[in-house]
Amino acid sequence: MLDAVWGTWTCTGEFGSGVTLKYIANLLIGIHTAATAEALWPSGSASTWTW
């Protein structure tokens, strides 16, 4: 049952090397989110937000 939930396992090397892949994946998600926000923002640029 757990195989159906977790899917495929990938060996990333020594203990702790998976953390590096997690950081890279999170960085790519952040870049993608920022690009999507800029594409969907009505003024054409999300960098003009005022907090």
Secondary structure, DSSP 8 states (H G I E B T S, - for coil): -HHHHH------SSTTHHHHHHHHHHHHHHHHHHHHHHHH-TTS-GGG---
